[in-house]
Amino acid sequence: MKGKGFFDHVQFVSYWISIKNNVITIGLGREANNKTAILSWKDPFPWDNIQYVGFSTWKSPVNIKNITI
């Protein structure tokens, strides 16, 4: 993704999401690792048991596919 940023309007881009020790991290690619992390946030009021994940966008519609949990 050289020079394209985090989003690409032509092709699908893979992201990973990790939730560990009250820290939610999002990164590029298919495998979670610190080298590809683009956003990290520590939840000050964490939930004990997350059972569902939701996705939303603002302004522009997107296609979401091949979700693995």
N, C-alpha and C positions, 0 to 999 in steps of 0.2 A: 504494500500500500504506500509506496514512496510518493510523497507529495499530495496524497489524496485526502489526508485527514482521517477522521474516524468513520465517516459515512461515504457511501458510494451509490449514486443514483442509477448506475448502470448494472452493477452486479451485487450479489449477496455478499455480506461480510460476516464472518464468524466472531462471536463474542463469548466470553465465559463469565459466570457470576459465582462468587464464592462467599459463603457466610460462615465465618469461624470466629469464636470468641467475641461475639457481638460486633464484629467488623464485617461490613459488606464491601466487597471489592469487585470491580468490573474490569475486564481486560480484553484485548484483541487476541483472536486465535481460538483454537479448540481446547487447549490445555491450560489449566490455571497455573500461573507462575508469576512471581514478582516482576520479571523482566518485561512482561507485556501488559501490566496493570496500567489503566488510564484514570481510574477513579477509586478512591477508598474513603469509607466513612464509618466512624464508630457510633453505633446506636446508643444514645444515652438512656433509653428506656427499652431494652431488648425484650423480645418475646421468648418464652421458654421453648415453644414447639411450633415452628413454622410448618404449615401443612399445604399452603397454596402460594402460587406465584402469579402475579398479574403483570401485563404489559400495556402501556398506553403511549400515545404520541400527542403532540401538540401541533396543530396547523396542517401537517402533511400526512396523508395516509401512508402506511408502510405494510409490507408483507413480511410476516414472521413465519419461519418454517424450520423443521428439523430440530425441535426442542428436546433436549435430553436432561433428565433430572436424576 
